[in-house]
């Protein structure tokens, strides 16, 4: 019988010493994680949560690595993230290998530092062949946060424009100046992280990683008074478990609820598993 493990990360506030900035949206990140944990628990997952100051890079990696040691073929790992997303432009100073087609490493702003998509990809490579991974990221620039880009556009320019634009809603990204300063002040660390993560090729991933992202890599993810826009729409579509479609129709209905503000993304990496994609969401 297959088993399911879920990890729910909620982070709004950040360590001022690490970022020279405090995000200040703690309650929404926590609430999203709590709501996603409730959905997972009702579906039979064994759940854990990392909220606020506990949502450090080492803690997130440790939780995923522990799950990797337990999960076997046909098991499922659910990872949800609710918080700020960032982007790190590649180049000779930040990333000499330039392994992203779009020229950008997407990231999660965890409490102590940014966790880049290369690190997530290395974690997926540790999973046993045939494991199903459902990754839900309610964050800005999250369209390919699982690592490999599915399209090739001038997203770096678009992301820079989006980060500096004025919006009518709160969004889950730091001010552009904060992100630029973070990259400038942490170049040695970023280079070290890239070296340690290595360049994992697609055929080295035996698991199936299905990403449901709040928006495209060049977009911002909105947040309301209680939940992120994407999480609120997901909860509405899920409707306490009454939803009966597959992952494609699940995301399609979420898109209809948030398309005024952002465009959620559906993406699969690793080993293709059509049976997984055709399942009802959160099926163990």
C-alpha angles and dihedrals in degrees: 000000000000120000131209130214122186132193120194120197120193119179130157105142118060138199105274090206091059099044104019083232139077117221096208100199098106099138097057094048091049093047093050091051092047092049093048090047090054091053091048094046092051088051091055102260122145100237138204130178135210111193133177113321091010092061095088126149093250092049093050092048092046093053093049092045091050090052089048090057091055105038123089135178114318093015118119134226118198117196121180127185126190116180145067122336126206140185131220116202112226122232142125093294099045105024119008092182094058094203097168119089090209094049094242137100109213116215148186117232100227120184097269104027145339116287108210127213092250089066092052090049091054089052092052089053089062093061121101119259111272097025113138117226122194110192118188116185120184097186141102120276089015101137094107101012088132084072120251115084117233095200139031119225138131089279095148091065091042092050092049091050092048093049092056098040125104116243134187094228135054112263136200102244135088121249112278092247091055092051092047092049092047091054093044094049095043104043094123091049092047091051090050091050091051092050093049093046092052125192108296113194123221093247090056090069112086095175125079112241114198112189124200104186129188093229146346123287090261097046138084124236115227126223129201133200094283111014141011111268091247095049092046090052092046091053091048093051093043088052098191092312099310093117110107106178131097130266094273094054090041092059092040090060092046089052091055090058099048106026091108088068108022144355115240117216134224116202138162126201134174119025113002113239113181092180088061093049092050094052124103107264117272093018112156 
